[in-house]
Amino acid sequence: MTKFETAVAQAEMGTLELPSVTTGSKHVDYFWYQLCSAHFFLKLMAKGFKFKAVKLKDMKDYYGLKGKTAAECLPQFEQVIERYKVQSLVN
């Protein structure tokens, strides 16, 4: 189990308290927000951008991605997103 999957499971069991994420007056699923943000950064990294605060190594460790470059990890990450959509019924 990856660290991401562990965090999701802990949140479902109630042992992990999640921060509240809202857009205006609408509540947003914290893990969905996290996945969207990480997807944004990973797509830019695949194009060659670099960021001080976001490291590919950390993303690979948290989401269980394999590969040397962001471009190699991007399809795997998109599978993580699809699995989360199915699991949580996020639209």
LONUBA-960031 format. One line per 8 residues: number of its first residue (from 1); their letters; for each residue y, z, x of N, C-alpha, C, O, CB. Coordinates in nm, 4 decimals. Glycine has a CB too. Layout:
NUM> A> Y/Z/X/Y/Z/X/Y/Z/X/Y/Z/X/Y/Z/X; ... $
This chain:
1> MTKFETAV> -0.1185/0.0000/0.0841/0.0000/0.0000/0.0000/0.1248/0.0000/0.0885/0.1339/0.0768/0.1843/-0.0002/0.1223/-0.0956; 0.2202/-0.0865/0.0557/0.3438/-0.0908/0.1333/0.4347/0.0251/0.0934/0.4108/0.0934/-0.0061/0.4162/-0.2258/0.1133; 0.5390/0.0455/0.1727/0.6345/0.1516/0.1410/0.7043/0.1237/0.0080/0.7346/0.2163/-0.0673/0.7385/0.1660/0.2536; 0.7294/-0.0029/-0.0204/0.7916/-0.0399/-0.1476/0.6995/-0.0051/-0.2642/0.7432/0.0553/-0.3622/0.8258/-0.1904/-0.1495; 0.5732/-0.0428/-0.2538/0.4773/-0.0135/-0.3607/0.4593/0.1370/-0.3791/0.4438/0.1849/-0.4914/0.3421/-0.0792/-0.3306; 0.4612/0.2106/-0.2689/0.4512/0.3565/-0.2759/0.5707/0.4152/-0.3497/0.5548/0.5040/-0.4335/0.4413/0.4168/-0.1349; 0.6908/0.3656/-0.3188/0.8121/0.4151/-0.3846/0.8088/0.3854/-0.5345/0.8469/0.4702/-0.6152/0.9373/0.3521/-0.3208; 0.7641/0.2671/-0.5717/0.7544/0.2306/-0.7137/0.6553/0.3228/-0.7843/0.6825/0.3710/-0.8943/0.7113/0.0820/-0.7298 $
9> AQAEMGTL> 0.5408/0.3473/-0.7214/0.4397/0.4343/-0.7809/0.4922/0.5775/-0.7952/0.4690/0.6423/-0.8973/0.3116/0.4328/-0.6960; 0.5623/0.6263/-0.6937/0.6188/0.7611/-0.7000/0.7237/0.7709/-0.8104/0.7317/0.8728/-0.8790/0.6806/0.7998/-0.5647; 0.8030/0.6676/-0.8280/0.9035/0.6679/-0.9344/0.8367/0.6695/-1.0712/0.8834/0.7373/-1.1627/0.9960/0.5457/-0.9219; 0.7282/0.5954/-1.0853/0.6557/0.5926/-1.2136/0.5930/0.7278/-1.2452/0.5854/0.7676/-1.3614/0.5468/0.4844/-1.2112; 0.5477/0.7989/-1.1405/0.4877/0.9313/-1.1609/0.5929/1.0402/-1.1784/0.5616/1.1512/-1.2215/0.3972/0.9663/-1.0437; 0.7173/1.0083/-1.1449/0.8247/1.1058/-1.1589/0.8463/1.1938/-1.0373/0.9215/1.2910/-1.0439/0.7978/1.1914/-1.2754; 0.7810/1.1609/-0.9256/0.7975/1.2409/-0.8044/0.9102/1.1906/-0.7157/0.9453/1.2567/-0.6180/0.6691/1.2425/-0.7262; 0.9673/1.0761/-0.7472/1.0784/1.0198/-0.6712/1.1965/0.9999/-0.7648/1.1871/0.9269/-0.8635/1.0382/0.8857/-0.6031 $
17> ELPSVTTG> 1.3068/1.0645/-0.7335/1.4263/1.0507/-0.8159/1.5070/0.9320/-0.7656/1.5428/0.9256/-0.6480/1.5116/1.1809/-0.8139; 1.5351/0.8390/-0.8545/1.6069/0.7168/-0.8183/1.7551/0.7283/-0.8502/1.7935/0.7946/-0.9466/1.5473/0.5964/-0.8908; 1.8382/0.6638/-0.7693/1.9798/0.6611/-0.8032/2.0038/0.5738/-0.9259/1.9249/0.4841/-0.9558/2.0627/0.6103/-0.6845; 2.1108/0.6002/-0.9948/2.1460/0.5223/-1.1128/2.2283/0.4007/-1.0699/2.3241/0.4135/-0.9937/2.2246/0.6093/-1.2154; 2.1908/0.2848/-1.1187/2.2624/0.1614/-1.0881/2.3104/0.1021/-1.2198/2.2310/0.0788/-1.3109/2.1719/0.0600/-1.0093; 2.4403/0.0778/-1.2290/2.4956/0.0186/-1.3503/2.5888/-0.0957/-1.3160/2.6487/-0.0995/-1.2085/2.5693/0.1237/-1.4331; 2.5999/-0.1888/-1.4092/2.6996/-0.2947/-1.3997/2.7843/-0.2831/-1.5245/2.7429/-0.3239/-1.6331/2.6339/-0.4384/-1.3858; 2.9011/-0.2283/-1.5087/2.9831/-0.2018/-1.6257/2.9199/-0.0911/-1.7064/2.9134/0.0230/-1.6608/3.0008/-0.3282/-1.7112 $
25> SKHVDYFW> 2.8734/-0.1226/-1.8250/2.8098/-0.0215/-1.9092/2.6585/-0.0416/-1.9196/2.5914/0.0338/-1.9901/2.8714/-0.0236/-2.0479; 2.6041/-0.1414/-1.8511/2.4615/-0.1726/-1.8603/2.3853/-0.1117/-1.7419/2.4264/-0.1242/-1.6266/2.4400/-0.3258/-1.8650; 2.2735/-0.0456/-1.7734/2.1879/0.0125/-1.6702/2.1011/-0.0972/-1.6085/2.0510/-0.1845/-1.6794/2.0994/0.1263/-1.7291; 2.0837/-0.0923/-1.4768/2.0020/-0.1894/-1.4043/1.8877/-0.1150/-1.3360/1.9086/-0.0083/-1.2784/2.0874/-0.2690/-1.3001; 1.7669/-0.1712/-1.3423/1.6511/-0.1143/-1.2744/1.6802/-0.1074/-1.1242/1.7161/-0.2080/-1.0629/1.5224/-0.1985/-1.3028; 1.6648/0.0104/-1.0660/1.6979/0.0313/-0.9248/1.6165/-0.0604/-0.8338/1.6722/-0.1202/-0.7417/1.6742/0.1773/-0.8859; 1.4871/-0.0726/-0.8575/1.4036/-0.1553/-0.7701/1.4358/-0.3036/-0.7863/1.4264/-0.3801/-0.6903/1.2555/-0.1307/-0.7994; 1.4733/-0.3439/-0.9060/1.5136/-0.4836/-0.9263/1.6424/-0.5116/-0.8480/1.6548/-0.6157/-0.7835/1.5340/-0.5142/-1.0786 $
33> YQLCSAHF> 1.7371/-0.4193/-0.8538/1.8609/-0.4323/-0.7760/1.8282/-0.4413/-0.6273/1.8843/-0.5244/-0.5559/1.9561/-0.3127/-0.8033; 1.7379/-0.3560/-0.5811/1.6986/-0.3531/-0.4407/1.6353/-0.4867/-0.4002/1.6675/-0.5412/-0.2946/1.6004/-0.2367/-0.4146; 1.5464/-0.5386/-0.4832/1.4816/-0.6659/-0.4534/1.5813/-0.7817/-0.4500/1.5736/-0.8679/-0.3625/1.3733/-0.6942/-0.5561; 1.6739/-0.7837/-0.5442/1.7749/-0.8906/-0.5479/1.8637/-0.8871/-0.4242/1.8945/-0.9913/-0.3663/1.8612/-0.8786/-0.6742; 1.9044/-0.7683/-0.3843/1.9882/-0.7542/-0.2651/1.9130/-0.7985/-0.1405/1.9675/-0.8716/-0.0578/2.0355/-0.6093/-0.2494; 1.7887/-0.7551/-0.1266/1.7089/-0.7916/-0.0105/1.6813/-0.9418/-0.0081/1.6796/-1.0029/0.0987/1.5774/-0.7135/-0.0097; 1.6596/-1.0015/-0.1252/1.6357/-1.1456/-0.1350/1.7587/-1.2230/-0.0882/1.7470/-1.3220/-0.0159/1.5994/-1.1851/-0.2799; 1.8757/-1.1775/-0.1296/2.0008/-1.2394/-0.0867/2.0108/-1.2403/0.0662/2.0373/-1.3442/0.1268/2.1215/-1.1651/-0.1480 $
41> FLKLMAKG> 1.9895/-1.1251/0.1271/2.0008/-1.1150/0.2728/1.8912/-1.1948/0.3433/1.9178/-1.2593/0.4447/1.9946/-0.9683/0.3162; 1.7693/-1.1913/0.2915/1.6594/-1.2621/0.3559/1.6811/-1.4135/0.3513/1.6497/-1.4835/0.4475/1.5266/-1.2258/0.2890; 1.7347/-1.4640/0.2401/1.7637/-1.6079/0.2320/1.8699/-1.6473/0.3344/1.8596/-1.7529/0.3968/1.8105/-1.6460/0.0896; 1.9709/-1.5639/0.3518/2.0736/-1.5945/0.4516/2.0181/-1.5834/0.5932/2.0532/-1.6639/0.6795/2.1936/-1.5008/0.4349; 1.9326/-1.4855/0.6181/1.8694/-1.4722/0.7500/1.7828/-1.5938/0.7808/1.7760/-1.6377/0.8956/1.7846/-1.3437/0.7567; 1.7169/-1.6482/0.6795/1.6342/-1.7672/0.6982/1.7192/-1.8870/0.7384/1.6699/-1.9796/0.8028/1.5561/-1.7986/0.5704; 1.8458/-1.8856/0.7009/1.9386/-1.9932/0.7377/2.0022/-1.9703/0.8748/2.0707/-2.0581/0.9272/2.0478/-2.0062/0.6321; 1.9791/-1.8502/0.9336/2.0310/-1.8225/1.0670/2.1393/-1.7171/1.0742/2.1879/-1.6869/1.1832/2.0829/-1.9458/1.1244 $
49> FKFKAVKL> 2.1782/-1.6605/0.9622/2.2799/-1.5557/0.9621/2.2207/-1.4263/1.0165/2.1008/-1.4018/1.0031/2.3363/-1.5339/0.8198; 2.3042/-1.3443/1.0774/2.2622/-1.2132/1.1262/2.3539/-1.1073/1.0680/2.4719/-1.1324/1.0438/2.2634/-1.2078/1.2813; 2.2992/-0.9890/1.0459/2.3744/-0.8785/0.9864/2.3513/-0.7524/1.0679/2.2412/-0.7285/1.1174/2.3335/-0.8562/0.8384; 2.4549/-0.6727/1.0812/2.4415/-0.5466/1.1543/2.3631/-0.4439/1.0742/2.2808/-0.3717/1.1305/2.5789/-0.4908/1.1895; 2.3868/-0.4362/0.9455/2.3287/-0.3306/0.8629/2.1895/-0.3639/0.8095/2.1177/-0.2738/0.7660/2.4199/-0.3017/0.7478; 2.1499/-0.4910/0.8118/2.0217/-0.5322/0.7556/1.9392/-0.5964/0.8664/1.9796/-0.6965/0.9256/2.0410/-0.6307/0.6356; 1.8242/-0.5381/0.8932/1.7381/-0.5880/1.0003/1.6082/-0.6418/0.9418/1.5495/-0.5809/0.8524/1.7088/-0.4769/1.1034; 1.5642/-0.7557/0.9924/1.4401/-0.8168/0.9469/1.3228/-0.7227/0.9718/1.2334/-0.7120/0.8878/1.4169/-0.9516/1.0174 $
57> KDMKDYYG> 1.3220/-0.6553/1.0843/1.2120/-0.5637/1.1164/1.1974/-0.4562/1.0083/1.0859/-0.4243/0.9672/1.2352/-0.4977/1.2542; 1.3089/-0.4011/0.9629/1.3049/-0.2982/0.8580/1.2529/-0.3550/0.7267/1.1757/-0.2892/0.6570/1.4442/-0.2377/0.8368; 1.2944/-0.4763/0.6926/1.2486/-0.5388/0.5686/1.0984/-0.5682/0.5750/1.0259/-0.5480/0.4776/1.3273/-0.6687/0.5415; 1.0535/-0.6154/0.6899/0.9111/-0.6440/0.7064/0.8292/-0.5164/0.6927/0.7227/-0.5170/0.6310/0.8844/-0.7101/0.8428; 0.8780/-0.4085/0.7492/0.8076/-0.2812/0.7427/0.8037/-0.2267/0.6001/0.6990/-0.1797/0.5557/0.8735/-0.1799/0.8357; 0.9136/-0.2319/0.5285/0.9235/-0.1752/0.3941/0.8447/-0.2554/0.2906/0.7779/-0.1980/0.2046/1.0688/-0.1674/0.3523; 0.8527/-0.3876/0.2995/0.7875/-0.4730/0.1994/0.6513/-0.5257/0.2437/0.5838/-0.5930/0.1657/0.8769/-0.5893/0.1663; 0.6093/-0.4968/0.3666/0.4794/-0.5409/0.4154/0.4725/-0.6895/0.4452/0.3693/-0.7528/0.4228/0.3747/-0.5062/0.3163 $
65> LKGKTAAE> 0.5814/-0.7456/0.4954/0.5868/-0.8887/0.5252/0.5326/-0.9156/0.6647/0.5434/-0.8308/0.7533/0.7309/-0.9417/0.5127; 0.4740/-1.0338/0.6847/0.4207/-1.0750/0.8141/0.4910/-1.2032/0.8574/0.5197/-1.2900/0.7750/0.2661/-1.0956/0.8074; 0.5180/-1.2142/0.9858/0.5814/-1.3334/1.0399/0.6875/-1.2956/1.1409/0.7335/-1.1815/1.1455/0.6422/-1.4177/0.9284; 0.7257/-1.3931/1.2220/0.8252/-1.3675/1.3266/0.9676/-1.3932/1.2793/1.0614/-1.3307/1.3289/0.7961/-1.4534/1.4476; 0.9847/-1.4835/1.1848/1.1194/-1.5200/1.1412/1.1377/-1.4904/0.9927/1.0416/-1.4711/0.9181/1.1470/-1.6686/1.1697; 1.2633/-1.4877/0.9534/1.2950/-1.4662/0.8117/1.2423/-1.5817/0.7267/1.1990/-1.5609/0.6134/1.4475/-1.4507/0.7919; 1.2459/-1.7031/0.7812/1.1959/-1.8192/0.7068/1.0465/-1.8061/0.6790/0.9997/-1.8502/0.5740/1.2238/-1.9488/0.7845; 0.9705/-1.7462/0.7712/0.8276/-1.7257/0.7505/0.8020/-1.6148/0.6483/0.7024/-1.6188/0.5760/0.7590/-1.6919/0.8833 $
73> CLPQFEQV> 0.8911/-1.5165/0.6422/0.8740/-1.4024/0.5525/0.9231/-1.4292/0.4109/0.8784/-1.3638/0.3167/0.9458/-1.2834/0.6080; 1.0141/-1.5241/0.3948/1.0755/-1.5501/0.2641/0.9741/-1.5826/0.1540/0.9844/-1.5246/0.0459/1.1732/-1.6638/0.2765; 0.8769/-1.6719/0.1751/0.7803/-1.6984/0.0671/0.6977/-1.5750/0.0292/0.6654/-1.5553/-0.0879/0.6865/-1.8109/0.1085; 0.6641/-1.4928/0.1275/0.5906/-1.3697/0.0996/0.6758/-1.2750/0.0160/0.6265/-1.2111/-0.0770/0.5473/-1.3013/0.2306; 0.8037/-1.2667/0.0499/0.8930/-1.1779/-0.0233/0.9100/-1.2249/-0.1670/0.9174/-1.1429/-0.2586/1.0290/-1.1697/0.0460; 0.9162/-1.3541/-0.1874/0.9279/-1.4069/-0.3225/0.8025/-1.3756/-0.4050/0.8112/-1.3609/-0.5269/0.9523/-1.5583/-0.3182; 0.6877/-1.3653/-0.3407/0.5663/-1.3216/-0.4099/0.5768/-1.1744/-0.4496/0.5298/-1.1353/-0.5565/0.4424/-1.3439/-0.3209; 0.6383/-1.0928/-0.3636/0.6613/-0.9513/-0.3961/0.7490/-0.9417/-0.5205/0.7226/-0.8607/-0.6093/0.7276/-0.8762/-0.2763 $
81> IERYKVQS> 0.8525/-1.0239/-0.5268/0.9422/-1.0258/-0.6420/0.8649/-1.0637/-0.7687/0.8803/-0.9990/-0.8723/1.0589/-1.1245/-0.6183; 0.7826/-1.1674/-0.7609/0.7058/-1.2118/-0.8777/0.6089/-1.1040/-0.9244/0.5945/-1.0820/-1.0446/0.6291/-1.3404/-0.8454; 0.5422/-1.0361/-0.8307/0.4507/-0.9277/-0.8682/0.5272/-0.8152/-0.9371/0.4789/-0.7576/-1.0345/0.3763/-0.8735/-0.7439; 0.6467/-0.7839/-0.8867/0.7267/-0.6770/-0.9489/0.7713/-0.7180/-1.0894/0.7717/-0.6358/-1.1810/0.8505/-0.6434/-0.8615; 0.8086/-0.8446/-1.1062/0.8479/-0.8934/-1.2393/0.7353/-0.8740/-1.3392/0.7575/-0.8257/-1.4502/0.8876/-1.0417/-1.2334; 0.6149/-0.9116/-1.2998/0.4999/-0.9013/-1.3888/0.4688/-0.7535/-1.4167/0.4427/-0.7152/-1.5307/0.3763/-0.9729/-1.3271; 0.4720/-0.6725/-1.3130/0.4372/-0.5312/-1.3258/0.5356/-0.4560/-1.4154/0.4951/-0.3767/-1.5003/0.4324/-0.4660/-1.1885; 0.6653/-0.4816/-1.3958/0.7658/-0.4035/-1.4668/0.8259/-0.4750/-1.5872/0.9055/-0.4167/-1.6608/0.8748/-0.3661/-1.3728 $
89> LVN> 0.7885/-0.5999/-1.6072/0.8403/-0.6809/-1.7175/0.9916/-0.6963/-1.7112/1.0592/-0.6931/-1.8139/0.8008/-0.6195/-1.8504; 1.0450/-0.7132/-1.5888/1.1878/-0.7388/-1.5699/1.2137/-0.8847/-1.6034/1.1386/-0.9731/-1.5622/1.2338/-0.7051/-1.4236; 1.3195/-0.9091/-1.6775/1.3532/-1.0487/-1.7136/1.4606/-1.1011/-1.6252/1.5022/-1.2159/-1.6400/1.3972/-1.0597/-1.8591 $
